[in-house]
Amino acid sequence: MLDTQLLLMAPVVVRMKDGTRRVFGSVNDVLELLEGEQLVYRGRKYGRAVQTCRRALKRITPVAIAREAFIYACRDAGILAEGNGLHSNEQQWPGRWP
């Protein structure tokens, strides 16, 4: 059975390419962005993020791993993702803006 709302241990704040900031607090929120049209670059890290989020919803993969994969997918797409979380250097990451 799928859980409809798996909360992230710490929210992730994403600055979209248009400058808006969005806060993601659950795996469902993350998956909605990943499967939407806003992340144009869909490389290997994107695929891993989608897969880990789906696995987290099925309680196969820890939510923390899905969160981390989401942050890496955002960074790979040139979108700044910030959050208090798994990596001590997360806040200092400068992003890659197009």
N, C-alpha and C positions, 0 to 999 in steps of 0.2 A: 504494500500500500504506500502511495506517495504522500509525503507531508506537504501541505500547501504553503507553508511559510517557515523555512528554516532560517533563523536569524544569524547574521554574521556576528562574531564575537566583538568586533569593532567596525563601525560603519566605514565605508570608503567614499571619500569625496572626489569626484571626477570633474575636471574642468574640460568641458567639451570644446571642440575646435571653434565654435562660434562665441566662446567666452563665457557661456553660462556654466554654472556649477550645479551639479546634481549629487545628492547623497543616496548611497545604496546601502540598505540595511538588511537585506535578505537575499538568499540565493535566487528566489523568484525575480526580484528586482534586477539582479545582475543578468540573469538569463534573458530577461525581456530586452535589455539593452543589447546584449550580444546577438540576439536573433533578429533585432530590428535593423534598420537601415543606417544607423548612426556610425557604426564602426565600418568604414569603407575597406580598410586593410584587413584581410582575413587570412593571415598566414598560419604557421604551425602553432604559435602560441594562442591564437584565436581558437583553433580547433581543440586544443587541449583545454582551454577554459570552458568551452561549451560542454565538452565531454565530462569534465570534472563536476560542473554544476549539475548536469543531469544525474551523474552518479551520486552526488550529495543529496539530491532530492529523493533518491531511492535508498539513502542511508548506506551506501556502499563506500563512499569516499567521505572523509571528514570535511565539514564545512570550511575549516581553516585552509585546507588545500584548495578548495574551490575559490576562496577569497584571494589567495595568493596567485592562482592562475589567472583570475580576472585582472588583477593589478598588472601582471606581466603582459597580458593581451592588450590592455589599454596603452601601456608604454610602447609596445611594439607598433601600435597603430598611431603613435605620436600624440596621444592624449595623456595629459597629466593626471595621475591618480595618487591621492594622498590618504593616509590613514595611520592611526596608531596601531601597530600590529607586529607582524612577524619579523620584520627586518629592521635593525637599528638604523640603517641608512635610508629608509623609505622616505622620510621627510626631506632629505637633502637631494633626492633625485631631481635633476633639472628638467626632465621631460625632453621630448624631441618634437618640436613644433615644425610643421611643414613650411 
